[in-house]
Amino acid sequence: MPAVPDARAGVANGGLPGARSSDPLSGLRWGVYTGPIDGVYTTYRASSGQNRALLAEIALRPRMTWFGSWISDGSAEATARQYIQDQTHGNPNVLAQIAIFRLDPWEYGACSKAPSVAEQMSYRNWIGAFAAGIGSSRVALVLQPDLPFALCAPDHGKVALSLVRYAAQVFAALPHTSVYIDAGAGDWPTVRQAVSLLRSAGVAYARGFALNATHYDSNADELKFGGRVSEALARVGVPGKHFVINTAENGVAWHYWQYRGNHSNPRVCDVRPDWPCMTLGVPPTTNVTRYLSGQLRRTAAKLCDAFLWIGRPWLKDGANPFVLSQALALARSTPYR
């Protein structure tokens, strides 16, 4: 079993001249993934005309790729190294973006079964290998999307959360990896539940937490929720935690539970957004105050490090494979350019 290092919260932009210490994701170029994993860039390169112009809205944006148990323990290190190479093209000062979705079983499968001893060992080996593949690269890392499924897991998700805590320690100990542990969204869970989950999952080691990774809630609601979670964490002895918000599919915002169809793959908006539907939201940026005013603007400036494209609405069920018609519709209907 790999040893757990003494965790120090890594800083993605650490050591870069002019980078703001108040936001580890600012002041450096964000890489654009050009490899084959999600099919986005390869389809863009093979397209022409209007399709190519629309696909550029996705393919040329910095976006996050998910990695999990479909990658073997033995190939995790090489996979991480190759992915970062494909996103940064060898430039050590370019940021790569990674989501770790390694718990197995997870989501509804976690509600009836905790990871076995063998699965726990495999998890730790995988995390150690993937971290070795990241090394000193500059990375924004979201850890375990849909973390609130631990609420339905046996023994309140004790085993699963202890594994995420292990991963938080390992990844946060890397010198230039800024870790954000998923906390669900403003419509799932409550602030109290989010704080309990985050503490058990090792948020004390991380930069902070991630919101809205698989939901469609508004930036305004997520900023309010994130602010309340950060304040509540401070009250229980975990101060100074910032957050990032997924904006990949919330260009038209609505609460997850309001939709009666397939929550993982709701219909895409028409050219004129017609709620409830999904479309691309604010493009990835650390300029989180651009569309805000008043208290929301102040909360964003103080606590929100970035809007990121963590979700992948251009993939079937947000997972696989790439769906060209869906990607084109997303790009066509977004109110943001």
C-alpha positions as semicolon CSV with decimal commas, in nm:
position;residue;x (nm);y (nm);z (nm)
1;M;0,000;0,000;0,000
2;P;0,144;0,342;-0,091
3;A;0,225;0,561;0,204
4;V;0,021;0,876;0,256
5;P;0,253;1,176;0,225
6;D;0,241;1,479;0,446
7;A;-0,016;1,680;0,252
8;R;0,047;2,042;0,170
9;A;-0,212;2,209;-0,049
10;G;-0,048;2,231;-0,390
11;V;-0,065;2,559;-0,579
12;A;-0,119;2,529;-0,953
13;N;0,033;2,868;-1,036
14;G;0,302;2,856;-0,770
15;G;0,630;3,015;-0,876
16;L;0,492;3,186;-1,187
17;P;0,586;3,556;-1,211
18;G;0,283;3,780;-1,167
19;A;0,045;3,501;-1,065
20;R;-0,205;3,598;-0,797
21;S;-0,152;3,409;-0,472
22;S;-0,522;3,461;-0,396
23;D;-0,625;3,232;-0,683
24;P;-0,409;2,931;-0,778
25;L;-0,574;2,898;-1,121
26;S;-0,503;3,253;-1,237
27;G;-0,207;3,399;-1,419
28;L;-0,124;3,091;-1,628
29;R;-0,245;2,960;-1,961
30;W;-0,505;2,686;-1,952
31;G;-0,440;2,399;-2,188
32;V;-0,687;2,271;-2,446
33;Y;-0,709;1,895;-2,475
34;T;-0,635;1,778;-2,830
35;G;-0,621;1,403;-2,772
36;P;-0,870;1,132;-2,868
37;I;-1,031;1,043;-2,534
38;D;-1,356;1,240;-2,563
39;G;-1,377;1,270;-2,941
40;V;-1,425;1,647;-2,930
41;Y;-1,106;1,781;-3,084
42;T;-1,065;1,501;-3,336
43;T;-1,419;1,562;-3,465
44;Y;-1,353;1,936;-3,479
45;R;-1,036;1,883;-3,682
46;A;-1,223;1,661;-3,929
47;S;-1,511;1,908;-3,971
48;S;-1,554;2,204;-4,202
49;G;-1,782;2,498;-4,262
50;Q;-2,054;2,578;-4,010
51;N;-1,999;2,255;-3,817
52;R;-1,635;2,342;-3,760
53;A;-1,723;2,694;-3,645
54;L;-1,979;2,561;-3,397
55;L;-1,755;2,283;-3,267
56;A;-1,483;2,539;-3,202
57;E;-1,704;2,670;-2,919
58;I;-1,627;2,345;-2,736
59;A;-1,308;2,202;-2,886
60;L;-1,101;2,518;-2,838
61;R;-1,212;2,577;-2,478
62;P;-1,021;2,446;-2,177
63;R;-1,229;2,155;-2,047
64;M;-1,199;1,880;-1,793
65;T;-1,155;1,509;-1,869
66;W;-1,270;1,240;-1,626
67;F;-1,063;0,938;-1,523
68;G;-1,182;0,638;-1,324
69;S;-1,189;0,262;-1,285
70;W;-1,208;0,206;-1,662
71;I;-0,836;0,290;-1,651
72;S;-0,645;-0,005;-1,506
73;D;-0,420;0,030;-1,203
74;G;-0,124;-0,063;-1,419
75;S;-0,189;0,205;-1,681
76;A;-0,297;0,491;-1,451
77;E;0,046;0,655;-1,432
78;A;0,108;0,647;-1,807
79;T;-0,249;0,764;-1,877
80;A;-0,205;1,069;-1,654
81;R;0,130;1,154;-1,809
82;Q;0,002;1,118;-2,167
83;Y;-0,314;1,319;-2,100
84;I;-0,115;1,608;-1,953
85;Q;0,119;1,597;-2,252
86;D;-0,181;1,612;-2,488
87;Q;-0,320;1,915;-2,304
88;T;-0,003;2,111;-2,234
89;H;0,210;1,997;-2,532
90;G;0,510;1,981;-2,302
91;N;0,489;2,335;-2,167
92;P;0,539;2,302;-1,789
93;N;0,364;2,633;-1,724
94;V;0,031;2,536;-1,886
95;L;-0,257;2,419;-1,667
96;A;-0,418;2,078;-1,725
97;Q;-0,764;1,996;-1,588
98;I;-0,858;1,656;-1,447
99;A;-1,159;1,503;-1,272
100;I;-1,100;1,187;-1,068
101;F;-1,405;0,958;-1,062
102;R;-1,234;0,646;-0,928
103;L;-1,463;0,517;-0,650
104;D;-1,605;0,178;-0,743
105;P;-1,889;0,105;-0,691
106;W;-2,026;0,457;-0,711
107;E;-2,343;0,654;-0,777
108;Y;-2,649;0,430;-0,723
109;G;-2,428;0,123;-0,700
110;A;-2,275;0,273;-0,385
111;C;-2,611;0,276;-0,206
112;S;-2,607;-0,097;-0,143
113;K;-2,239;-0,191;-0,135
114;A;-1,924;-0,042;0,011
115;P;-1,590;-0,102;-0,163
116;S;-1,443;-0,439;-0,067
117;V;-1,097;-0,474;0,085
118;A;-0,958;-0,562;-0,257
119;E;-1,135;-0,265;-0,416
120;Q;-0,996;-0,035;-0,148
121;M;-0,645;-0,159;-0,216
122;S;-0,694;-0,114;-0,589
123;Y;-0,822;0,239;-0,532
124;R;-0,516;0,338;-0,332
125;N;-0,279;0,183;-0,584
126;W;-0,456;0,362;-0,870
127;I;-0,449;0,698;-0,692
128;G;-0,080;0,664;-0,615
129;A;0,001;0,573;-0,974
130;F;-0,209;0,853;-1,123
131;A;-0,049;1,105;-0,885
132;A;0,294;0,984;-0,996
133;G;0,187;1,052;-1,353
134;I;0,090;1,409;-1,262
135;G;0,411;1,476;-1,072
136;S;0,502;1,845;-1,079
137;S;0,263;1,936;-1,362
138;R;0,026;2,226;-1,307
139;V;-0,320;2,079;-1,257
140;A;-0,668;2,180;-1,146
141;L;-0,816;1,860;-1,008
142;V;-1,177;1,791;-0,911
143;L;-1,203;1,490;-0,683
144;Q;-1,496;1,250;-0,704
145;P;-1,792;1,415;-0,880
146;D;-2,125;1,322;-0,719
147;L;-1,967;1,287;-0,374
148;P;-2,311;1,321;-0,205
149;F;-2,392;0,964;-0,312
150;A;-2,201;0,880;0,005
151;L;-2,517;0,986;0,188
152;C;-2,692;0,670;0,070
153;A;-2,395;0,436;0,111
154;P;-2,366;0,178;0,390
155;D;-2,247;0,319;0,723
156;H;-2,298;0,673;0,589
157;G;-2,029;0,622;0,326
158;K;-1,751;0,582;0,583
159;V;-1,536;0,361;0,362
160;A;-1,587;0,564;0,044
161;L;-1,518;0,894;0,217
162;S;-1,203;0,758;0,378
163;L;-1,077;0,666;0,031
164;V;-1,151;1,012;-0,103
165;R;-0,970;1,154;0,198
166;Y;-0,669;0,942;0,109
167;A;-0,680;1,070;-0,248
168;A;-0,713;1,430;-0,128
169;Q;-0,396;1,391;0,077
170;V;-0,203;1,231;-0,208
171;F;-0,303;1,479;-0,477
172;A;-0,279;1,786;-0,252
173;A;0,080;1,688;-0,168
174;L;0,180;1,736;-0,532
175;P;0,352;2,074;-0,567
176;H;0,135;2,222;-0,842
177;T;-0,198;2,040;-0,815
178;S;-0,485;2,243;-0,672
179;V;-0,753;2,004;-0,544
180;Y;-1,127;2,074;-0,523
181;I;-1,345;1,805;-0,365
182;D;-1,692;1,775;-0,514
183;A;-1,974;1,889;-0,285
184;G;-2,274;1,837;-0,512
185;A;-2,480;2,144;-0,593
186;G;-2,706;2,399;-0,432
187;D;-3,005;2,169;-0,486
188;W;-2,818;1,863;-0,347
189;P;-2,720;1,829;-0,054
190;T;-2,794;2,067;0,236
191;V;-2,517;2,293;0,366
192;R;-2,488;2,080;0,678
193;Q;-2,459;1,761;0,475
194;A;-2,204;1,919;0,241
195;V;-1,987;2,028;0,532
196;S;-1,998;1,682;0,688
197;L;-1,911;1,514;0,357
198;L;-1,627;1,754;0,282
199;R;-1,471;1,722;0,625
200;S;-1,481;1,342;0,605
201;A;-1,341;1,353;0,250
202;G;-1,037;1,556;0,352
203;V;-1,119;1,910;0,244
204;A;-0,874;2,031;0,507
205;Y;-0,596;1,913;0,275
206;A;-0,745;2,066;-0,040
207;R;-0,776;2,414;-0,184
208;G;-1,151;2,380;-0,149
209;F;-1,453;2,225;-0,317
210;A;-1,633;2,202;-0,650
211;L;-2,000;2,269;-0,722
212;N;-2,258;2,185;-0,990
213;A;-2,040;1,920;-1,160
214;T;-2,340;1,715;-1,275
215;H;-2,626;1,960;-1,222
216;Y;-2,770;2,256;-1,414
217;D;-2,814;2,514;-1,140
218;S;-2,746;2,885;-1,188
219;N;-2,417;3,050;-1,104
220;A;-2,607;3,282;-0,872
221;D;-2,752;2,997;-0,667
222;E;-2,421;2,812;-0,662
223;L;-2,234;3,121;-0,543
224;K;-2,481;3,161;-0,258
225;F;-2,454;2,794;-0,167
226;G;-2,075;2,795;-0,195
227;G;-2,052;3,099;0,028
228;R;-2,266;2,931;0,294
229;V;-2,064;2,609;0,278
230;S;-1,734;2,798;0,307
231;E;-1,863;2,993;0,607
232;A;-1,994;2,676;0,771
233;L;-1,661;2,501;0,720
234;A;-1,485;2,793;0,888
235;R;-1,719;2,765;1,186
236;V;-1,613;2,404;1,241
237;G;-1,242;2,474;1,214
238;V;-1,176;2,446;0,839
239;P;-1,137;2,809;0,728
240;G;-1,039;2,968;0,399
241;K;-1,189;2,715;0,158
242;H;-1,259;2,842;-0,192
243;F;-1,462;2,675;-0,466
244;V;-1,505;2,634;-0,840
245;I;-1,835;2,607;-1,028
246;N;-1,914;2,392;-1,331
247;T;-2,071;2,602;-1,607
248;A;-2,051;2,352;-1,894
249;E;-2,426;2,293;-1,916
250;N;-2,602;2,568;-1,719
251;G;-2,643;2,837;-1,986
252;V;-3,012;2,799;-1,907
253;A;-3,029;2,724;-1,536
254;W;-3,276;2,504;-1,348
255;H;-3,280;2,271;-1,051
256;Y;-3,187;1,911;-1,121
257;W;-3,499;1,762;-0,968
258;Q;-3,734;1,980;-1,174
259;Y;-3,663;1,781;-1,489
260;R;-3,883;1,477;-1,551
261;G;-3,670;1,316;-1,820
262;N;-3,318;1,168;-1,822
263;H;-3,130;1,381;-1,570
264;S;-2,791;1,280;-1,710
265;N;-2,883;1,376;-2,063
266;P;-3,167;1,630;-2,076
267;R;-3,269;1,775;-2,408
268;V;-3,057;2,052;-2,554
269;C;-3,207;2,398;-2,582
270;D;-3,345;2,522;-2,911
271;V;-3,177;2,828;-3,062
272;R;-3,400;3,036;-2,836
273;P;-3,341;2,881;-2,493
274;D;-3,654;2,706;-2,370
275;W;-3,638;2,602;-2,006
276;P;-3,581;2,338;-1,885
277;C;-3,304;2,236;-2,120
278;M;-2,924;2,238;-2,126
279;T;-2,680;2,453;-2,316
280;L;-2,327;2,580;-2,270
281;G;-2,282;2,828;-1,988
282;V;-2,013;3,085;-1,915
283;P;-1,688;2,974;-2,083
284;P;-1,409;2,860;-1,848
285;T;-1,247;3,157;-1,676
286;T;-1,108;3,303;-1,355
287;N;-1,290;3,628;-1,438
288;V;-1,585;3,515;-1,228
289;T;-1,730;3,861;-1,161
290;R;-1,796;3,956;-1,524
291;Y;-2,170;3,886;-1,530
292;L;-2,238;3,966;-1,163
293;S;-2,317;4,261;-0,940
294;G;-2,382;4,337;-0,576
295;Q;-2,334;4,068;-0,315
296;L;-2,292;3,793;-0,574
297;R;-2,001;3,981;-0,725
298;R;-1,841;4,021;-0,383
299;T;-1,886;3,652;-0,299
300;A;-1,738;3,547;-0,632
301;A;-1,439;3,779;-0,594
302;K;-1,369;3,652;-0,245
303;L;-1,432;3,278;-0,271
304;C;-1,481;3,150;-0,627
305;D;-1,155;3,062;-0,801
306;A;-1,302;2,984;-1,142
307;F;-1,589;2,878;-1,362
308;L;-1,481;2,547;-1,517
309;W;-1,625;2,308;-1,773
310;I;-1,627;2,002;-1,548
311;G;-1,941;1,848;-1,697
312;R;-1,944;1,705;-2,050
313;P;-2,288;1,764;-2,203
314;W;-2,152;1,692;-2,552
315;L;-2,112;1,324;-2,452
316;K;-2,395;1,071;-2,424
317;D;-2,527;1,083;-2,067
318;G;-2,230;1,310;-1,989
319;A;-2,002;1,006;-2,011
320;N;-1,943;0,847;-2,352
321;P;-1,942;0,858;-2,653
322;F;-1,923;1,198;-2,824
323;V;-2,255;1,296;-2,987
324;L;-2,202;1,533;-3,279
325;S;-2,564;1,644;-3,310
326;Q;-2,577;1,726;-2,940
327;A;-2,250;1,920;-2,949
328;L;-2,370;2,126;-3,246
329;A;-2,699;2,203;-3,074
330;L;-2,521;2,309;-2,755
331;A;-2,293;2,546;-2,945
332;R;-2,580;2,681;-3,151
333;S;-2,806;2,761;-2,855
334;T;-2,563;2,901;-2,597
335;P;-2,618;3,263;-2,492
336;Y;-2,244;3,293;-2,421
337;R;-1,963;3,336;-2,675
